[in-house]
Structure formats: C-alpha cells, structure tokens
Amino acid sequence: MTPARNTRTKKAPGTPKPAKKATTGKRSTKAPAGTPESGAEHRMDLLKAMLRIRRFEERCVELYSGAKIRGFVHLYIGEEAVAVGVNQALSPEDAVVSTYREHGHALARGIPAEAVMAEMYGRTTGCSGGRGGSMHLFDAGRRFYGGNAIVAGGLPPAAGLALADRMRGQPHVTCCFFGDGAFAEGEFHETANLAALWNLPLLLVCENNLYAMGTALERHEAQTDLAMRAASYGMVAWAVDGMDVEAVERAARRAAVAIRAGAGPHFLELRTYRFRAHSMYDPDRYRGKTEVEQWKDRDPISQLTDRMRENGELGDEALTGIERRITEELDRAVEAAEQAPEEPVEDLLLHVTSAPGR
C-alpha cells in the first residue's frame, strides 16, 4: 500500500495559524477503532432513528402515489445507517451539508418530522417555508445547510463553512454528504484539494450506493476504490460498511475526534445501497432484481434488529411499541401538513428581492 503524498500545509486566508497537520495521509482499508457510545440503550436509539427514516420514506411513497406531494422525490430507503451513524458523531454546533437525497439526513439531524413533511407538501410550516420541497430541506438553527439539487453542489459551500469556523476559532466539524456520482465532478476535487491544503475541519462522507442515477460505478469511474483516490490528496481516508450503523458510527466518531484535534479533513467512503430507484420517476431498469434482493439481505435495520435480539436487548413487544409510536408521529405530521397554509401569492417575491432601502 502506497501512502498518500504528504504536502506542506499552506496558511488559509485570514487565519493566523492553521491547526497542526496530521503527520501522514495514509489510507487505511478499515476504520480505526473508535470510542462510540455502546450498550442496549444506545442501540435502541439507533434502531428508532433508522426506523423513523424508513417509515417516513415509505409514507412519502404513499403520498406521492396519491398525488399529495409532487415534484422530484429521492428516497433514502436502504441507506439509513449512514445518516444515523454519522450524525451520532456530530454535535449540535457542527454543520451538515447534504444532497438532494436528504430526508434521512434531516431527520437524523433532529429536524422534526412535521417540519420535513410540511416541506414535502410545500406548506409555510415546512423547514424551508414551503419553498424548498424534497430537494432543498434547510434549517439554519440546527446548522443543516441543505439539501442541494446540484450533484456535488454542496461541496464548495461545505469547505467555506469549515474555513469560516476555523477563522472564527470555533472547534466545529463541517460534515458534507455526497454520492459516488459527485466524485466525478470537479467540485469534489477542488474541495478536497483546498481542504487538505488549508487543513480544514471537514468530514467528507461519500455515500457510495454504486449508482450515479442510473450509471453503475464501474461505468463512470476508471478507479472504483474511492477511498484510495481521496487519500491521494493527503487526507486520511478509509472505506466502511455503510449497511452497519454501528460500524458507521465508530468510523465517524474516530474521524470527528481527529478533525477536532487538528488532523485536517477526513474522507469516509460508506459503501451502501438504495433499495428504491434513483427517484420516484425512475423506472429502475439499469440493475437486476437479483442484485437488489441480495443487498436487501443486508438491510441495516434488519442487521441491527437481529443483533439486538441475539443479545436479548429487543423483543417483539418492544419493537411493536416503537413501530406504533413512529406511525402515530407520522400520522400527526401528515395531518399537520395537510392543514397548514400555503404561501399566499402576494408573498411571491419574499426572500427573492430585498426590501426598499435595505
């Protein structure tokens, strides 16, 4: 294994002194051992968080099919371990930049289901005031900066957020989610280069679900080991089983601890899979049913549920109770969204142009 080339850390604009650079940018084939929370209670929290995302997405399928919500909808079913595991490593003061497949990220970040569902309906009580819809969820109070409909579009702003935090002397991490398709975009390489050059506190999380829309990874990338390629920028990078929420959490915590200690940007390639098509419009003809079923055998929710049952941490009654409470939560969210007001036409230019005299 060839270590990534080390580069001299350059001074970032406006900063008196960058944090100390990690001594190497060597790539590991697996995540180093972290120190995450553990135990039955914590695993129960992980399970609840993943189930909430799964049931929310399934409800969106029903609502979309019934023409209750419209527009493009990209579902997160199958990838729940990524959003939940990574967010366990982040503090409320950290920043998160997401993609157009961000319902799971938003829910895992703590945005209430009612606010997300109202945004799906385009109502004023949505987290983006009803103006963003499925692809532009936003919550500045929780430092959740989108929701971005452009492939790789969140990467440059994420570098800017990380740079801003460091210039202010804030010990925060900026976490940027993106898919394997973004790896082919110039924005990724520009961001990775500057993040390593300026030693930014940036956690790059690649959700490698093997398909950029309908194009398989091996058809759009000559080298499919994305962690190895990321390491070439001099940052620590490793691949992780993105279907195992506890493995994701360990990796994300280890990376976040190192970033806060001044080790510079880290890259996680989380190997996961979406069980549904790219979007609700997608006929999903580019992959076989056998492949999908094989990945469903590694369902992150089933894996954790089975592990907890084996440990005597979860019984049928407890699981039924969790499912009932989530169903009730989503029922309330749908009811609130349907009763929420739509934005009046006279507010059409609100937030588009500045008020006179400003």
C-alpha positions as CSV (number, residue, x, y, z in Angstrom):
1,M,0.0,0.0,0.0
2,T,1.5,3.3,-1.0
3,P,1.0,6.2,1.4
4,A,-0.7,9.3,0.0
5,R,1.7,12.1,-0.8
6,N,2.2,14.5,2.1
7,T,2.0,18.2,1.3
8,R,3.1,21.2,3.3
9,T,0.2,22.9,4.9
10,K,-0.4,26.3,3.5
11,K,-1.9,29.2,5.5
12,A,-5.6,29.6,4.9
13,P,-6.7,33.1,4.0
14,G,-7.4,35.2,7.1
15,T,-6.1,32.8,9.6
16,P,-3.1,33.5,11.8
17,K,-2.0,29.9,12.2
18,P,-3.5,26.7,10.9
19,A,-4.1,23.7,13.2
20,K,-1.3,21.1,13.2
21,K,-1.4,18.9,10.2
22,A,-1.6,15.1,10.6
23,T,1.8,13.5,10.0
24,T,0.6,11.2,7.2
25,G,-2.3,10.9,4.8
26,K,-2.0,7.2,4.7
27,R,-5.1,5.3,3.6
28,S,-6.5,2.5,5.9
29,T,-8.5,-0.4,4.5
30,K,-10.8,-0.3,7.5
31,A,-11.9,2.3,10.1
32,P,-9.7,2.6,13.1
33,A,-11.2,1.6,16.4
34,G,-13.3,4.4,17.8
35,T,-14.9,5.1,21.1
36,P,-18.6,5.4,20.4
37,E,-21.4,5.1,22.9
38,S,-22.4,1.5,23.4
39,G,-24.9,-0.7,25.1
40,A,-28.5,-1.7,24.7
41,E,-30.0,1.7,25.3
42,H,-27.8,3.3,22.6
43,R,-28.5,0.6,20.1
44,M,-32.2,1.1,20.8
45,D,-31.8,4.8,19.9
46,L,-30.0,3.9,16.7
47,L,-32.8,1.5,15.8
48,K,-35.5,4.1,16.5
49,A,-33.7,6.7,14.3
50,M,-33.4,4.3,11.4
51,L,-37.0,3.1,11.6
52,R,-38.2,6.7,11.7
53,I,-36.4,7.4,8.4
54,R,-37.6,4.2,6.8
55,R,-41.2,4.7,7.7
56,F,-41.1,8.4,6.7
57,E,-39.8,7.4,3.3
58,E,-42.4,4.7,2.9
59,R,-45.1,7.3,3.8
60,C,-43.7,9.6,1.1
61,V,-44.2,6.8,-1.4
62,E,-47.9,6.6,-0.5
63,L,-48.4,10.3,-0.5
64,Y,-46.6,10.7,-3.8
65,S,-48.6,7.9,-5.4
66,G,-51.7,9.6,-4.2
67,A,-50.6,13.0,-5.7
68,K,-50.4,14.6,-2.2
69,I,-46.8,15.6,-2.8
70,R,-45.3,16.5,-6.1
71,G,-42.0,17.2,-7.8
72,F,-38.9,15.1,-7.7
73,V,-38.6,12.8,-4.7
74,H,-35.4,10.8,-4.0
75,L,-35.8,8.2,-1.3
76,Y,-33.3,7.1,1.3
77,I,-34.6,3.6,1.9
78,G,-31.6,1.2,2.4
79,E,-29.1,3.9,3.4
80,E,-30.4,4.8,6.9
81,A,-27.3,3.5,8.6
82,V,-25.2,6.3,7.0
83,A,-27.3,9.2,8.1
84,V,-27.9,7.9,11.6
85,G,-24.4,6.6,12.2
86,V,-22.6,9.8,11.0
87,N,-24.9,12.1,12.9
88,Q,-24.1,10.3,16.2
89,A,-20.6,11.7,15.8
90,L,-21.7,15.3,15.4
91,S,-22.5,17.9,17.9
92,P,-25.4,20.5,17.5
93,E,-22.7,23.1,16.8
94,D,-21.3,21.2,13.8
95,A,-22.5,22.0,10.3
96,V,-24.1,19.5,7.9
97,V,-24.4,19.9,4.1
98,S,-26.5,17.4,2.3
99,T,-27.6,16.3,-1.1
100,Y,-31.0,16.0,-2.9
101,R,-31.5,12.6,-1.2
102,E,-31.6,14.3,2.2
103,H,-34.8,13.3,4.1
104,G,-32.8,10.9,6.2
105,H,-30.0,13.4,6.9
106,A,-32.6,16.0,8.0
107,L,-34.4,13.6,10.3
108,A,-31.2,12.2,11.8
109,R,-30.0,15.8,12.4
110,G,-33.1,16.4,14.5
111,I,-35.4,18.3,12.2
112,P,-38.9,17.3,13.3
113,A,-40.9,15.0,11.0
114,E,-43.7,17.6,11.0
115,A,-41.4,20.3,9.6
116,V,-40.0,17.9,6.9
117,M,-43.4,16.6,5.9
118,A,-44.8,20.1,5.7
119,E,-41.9,21.0,3.3
120,M,-42.8,18.0,1.2
121,Y,-46.3,19.4,0.9
122,G,-44.9,22.9,0.1
123,R,-46.6,24.5,3.1
124,T,-45.4,27.5,5.0
125,T,-44.8,25.4,8.2
126,G,-42.1,23.5,6.4
127,C,-38.4,23.8,7.4
128,S,-37.8,25.9,4.3
129,G,-41.1,27.7,4.5
130,G,-42.5,25.5,1.7
131,R,-40.2,26.9,-0.9
132,G,-37.6,24.1,-1.0
133,G,-39.6,20.9,-1.2
134,S,-38.0,17.5,-1.2
135,M,-34.5,18.5,-2.5
136,H,-34.0,21.7,-0.5
137,L,-34.6,21.0,3.2
138,F,-32.8,23.6,5.3
139,D,-32.6,24.5,9.0
140,A,-30.1,27.2,9.9
141,G,-30.9,26.9,13.6
142,R,-29.7,23.3,13.5
143,R,-26.8,24.2,11.1
144,F,-28.3,22.0,8.4
145,Y,-27.4,23.8,5.2
146,G,-29.3,21.8,2.6
147,G,-30.5,20.0,0.6
148,N,-28.8,20.7,-2.8
149,A,-30.3,19.7,-6.1
150,I,-26.9,20.0,-7.9
151,V,-24.7,17.0,-7.9
152,A,-21.6,17.9,-5.9
153,G,-23.1,21.4,-5.3
154,G,-22.8,21.2,-1.6
155,L,-19.0,20.5,-1.5
156,P,-17.7,24.1,-2.1
157,P,-20.1,25.7,0.5
158,A,-19.0,23.0,3.0
159,A,-15.4,24.0,2.5
160,G,-16.5,27.6,3.1
161,L,-18.3,26.7,6.3
162,A,-15.3,24.8,7.6
163,L,-13.0,27.7,6.7
164,A,-15.3,30.2,8.4
165,D,-15.5,28.2,11.6
166,R,-11.7,27.9,11.7
167,M,-11.2,31.6,11.1
168,R,-13.5,32.3,14.0
169,G,-11.6,29.9,16.2
170,Q,-14.6,27.6,16.5
171,P,-13.8,23.9,17.2
172,H,-16.5,22.6,14.9
173,V,-16.7,20.0,12.2
174,T,-18.4,20.5,8.9
175,C,-19.8,17.3,7.5
176,C,-20.6,17.1,3.8
177,F,-22.6,14.2,2.4
178,F,-22.4,13.4,-1.3
179,G,-22.8,10.4,-3.6
180,D,-20.4,8.4,-5.7
181,G,-21.6,10.4,-8.8
182,A,-20.2,13.6,-7.2
183,F,-16.8,12.1,-7.2
184,A,-16.5,12.6,-11.0
185,E,-17.3,16.3,-10.6
186,G,-14.7,19.0,-10.5
187,E,-16.2,20.4,-7.3
188,F,-15.1,17.3,-5.4
189,H,-11.5,17.6,-6.5
190,E,-11.3,21.3,-6.0
191,T,-12.8,21.0,-2.5
192,A,-10.6,18.1,-1.5
193,N,-7.5,19.9,-2.6
194,L,-8.3,23.1,-0.8
195,A,-9.4,21.2,2.3
196,A,-6.1,19.4,2.5
197,L,-4.1,22.4,1.6
198,W,-5.7,24.6,4.2
199,N,-6.1,21.8,6.8
200,L,-9.8,22.4,7.1
201,P,-12.0,20.7,9.7
202,L,-14.1,19.0,7.1
203,L,-15.6,15.5,7.1
204,L,-16.3,14.3,3.6
205,V,-18.8,11.5,3.6
206,C,-19.3,9.7,0.3
207,E,-22.4,7.6,0.2
208,N,-21.3,5.1,-2.4
209,N,-24.5,3.4,-3.4
210,L,-22.9,2.1,-6.6
211,Y,-25.0,4.1,-9.0
212,A,-24.9,7.7,-10.2
213,M,-28.5,8.0,-11.1
214,G,-28.7,5.0,-13.5
215,T,-24.9,4.6,-14.2
216,A,-23.0,1.9,-12.4
217,L,-19.9,3.0,-10.6
218,E,-17.6,0.9,-12.8
219,R,-19.0,2.7,-15.8
220,H,-18.3,6.2,-14.7
221,E,-15.1,5.7,-12.6
222,A,-11.9,4.1,-14.0
223,Q,-10.7,3.5,-10.4
224,T,-13.6,2.4,-8.2
225,D,-11.7,2.5,-4.9
226,L,-12.8,5.9,-3.9
227,A,-11.1,6.0,-0.5
228,M,-7.8,5.3,-2.2
229,R,-8.3,8.2,-4.6
230,A,-9.3,10.6,-1.9
231,A,-6.2,9.7,0.0
232,S,-4.1,11.0,-2.9
233,Y,-5.0,14.5,-1.7
234,G,-3.1,13.8,1.5
235,M,-6.1,13.3,3.8
236,V,-6.9,10.2,5.9
237,A,-9.5,8.1,4.1
238,W,-11.0,4.7,4.5
239,A,-13.9,2.6,3.4
240,V,-16.6,1.4,5.8
241,D,-19.6,-1.0,5.6
242,G,-22.4,1.5,5.2
243,M,-25.0,-1.1,5.9
244,D,-23.8,-1.5,9.6
245,V,-24.9,1.5,11.6
246,E,-22.5,0.7,14.5
247,A,-19.6,0.5,12.1
248,V,-20.5,3.8,10.5
249,E,-20.8,5.4,14.0
250,R,-17.3,4.1,15.0
251,A,-15.7,5.4,11.9
252,A,-17.5,8.8,12.0
253,R,-16.6,9.3,15.7
254,R,-13.0,8.5,15.1
255,A,-12.8,10.9,12.2
256,A,-14.6,13.7,14.1
257,V,-12.2,13.3,17.1
258,A,-9.2,13.5,14.8
259,I,-10.6,16.6,12.9
260,R,-11.3,18.4,16.2
261,A,-7.7,17.7,17.2
262,G,-6.4,19.5,14.1
263,A,-5.7,16.5,11.9
264,G,-7.3,18.1,8.9
265,P,-10.0,16.8,6.6
266,H,-11.0,13.1,6.6
267,F,-12.8,11.1,4.0
268,L,-15.2,8.2,4.6
269,E,-16.4,6.0,1.8
270,L,-19.6,4.4,3.1
271,R,-20.5,1.5,0.9
272,T,-24.3,1.4,0.9
273,Y,-27.2,0.7,-1.4
274,R,-30.6,2.3,-2.1
275,F,-33.4,-0.2,-2.4
276,R,-35.6,2.1,-4.4
277,A,-34.9,3.6,-7.8
278,H,-33.0,6.9,-8.2
279,S,-36.2,8.9,-7.9
280,M,-39.9,8.3,-8.0
281,Y,-39.8,9.0,-11.7
282,D,-37.1,6.4,-12.4
283,P,-38.3,3.0,-13.9
284,D,-35.1,1.4,-12.4
285,R,-34.2,-0.7,-15.5
286,Y,-30.4,-0.5,-15.1
287,R,-30.0,-3.1,-12.4
288,G,-31.4,-6.6,-11.9
289,K,-33.9,-7.7,-9.3
290,T,-31.4,-10.3,-8.0
291,E,-28.9,-7.6,-7.2
292,V,-31.4,-5.6,-5.3
293,E,-32.6,-8.6,-3.3
294,Q,-29.0,-9.6,-2.4
295,W,-28.5,-6.1,-0.9
296,K,-31.8,-6.3,0.9
297,D,-30.4,-9.3,2.7
298,R,-28.0,-6.8,4.3
299,D,-30.8,-4.3,5.3
300,P,-29.2,-2.1,8.0
301,I,-32.4,-2.2,10.1
302,S,-32.7,-6.0,10.0
303,Q,-29.0,-6.3,10.8
304,L,-29.3,-4.2,13.9
305,T,-32.6,-5.8,14.9
306,D,-31.1,-9.3,14.6
307,R,-28.0,-8.3,16.7
308,M,-30.2,-6.8,19.4
309,R,-32.4,-9.9,19.5
310,E,-29.3,-12.1,19.8
311,N,-28.1,-10.0,22.7
312,G,-31.5,-10.2,24.4
313,E,-31.9,-6.5,24.0
314,L,-35.1,-6.4,21.9
315,G,-38.3,-8.3,22.0
316,D,-41.4,-8.4,19.8
317,E,-43.4,-6.2,22.2
318,A,-40.8,-3.5,22.4
319,L,-40.4,-3.5,18.6
320,T,-44.2,-3.2,18.1
321,G,-44.3,-0.3,20.5
322,I,-41.6,1.5,18.6
323,E,-43.4,1.0,15.3
324,R,-46.7,2.2,16.8
325,R,-45.1,5.4,18.2
326,I,-43.5,6.2,14.8
327,T,-46.7,5.6,13.0
328,E,-48.5,7.9,15.3
329,E,-45.8,10.6,14.8
330,L,-46.0,10.4,11.1
331,D,-49.8,10.4,11.2
332,R,-49.6,13.7,13.1
333,A,-47.0,15.1,10.7
334,V,-49.3,14.3,7.7
335,E,-52.3,15.8,9.3
336,A,-50.5,18.9,10.3
337,A,-49.1,19.3,6.8
338,E,-52.5,19.0,5.2
339,Q,-53.9,21.6,7.5
340,A,-51.0,24.0,7.1
341,P,-51.5,27.1,4.9
342,E,-50.0,27.5,1.5
343,E,-47.9,30.7,0.9
344,P,-50.1,33.5,-0.5
345,V,-49.4,34.7,-4.0
346,E,-48.6,38.2,-2.7
347,D,-45.5,36.8,-1.0
348,L,-44.1,35.5,-4.3
349,L,-41.1,37.8,-4.2
350,L,-40.4,37.4,-0.5
351,H,-36.8,36.4,0.1
352,V,-36.1,36.9,-3.7
353,T,-35.6,40.7,-3.7
354,S,-34.5,42.9,-0.9
355,A,-36.9,45.4,0.6
356,P,-36.6,49.0,-0.5
357,G,-34.0,50.9,1.5
358,R,-32.0,47.8,2.5
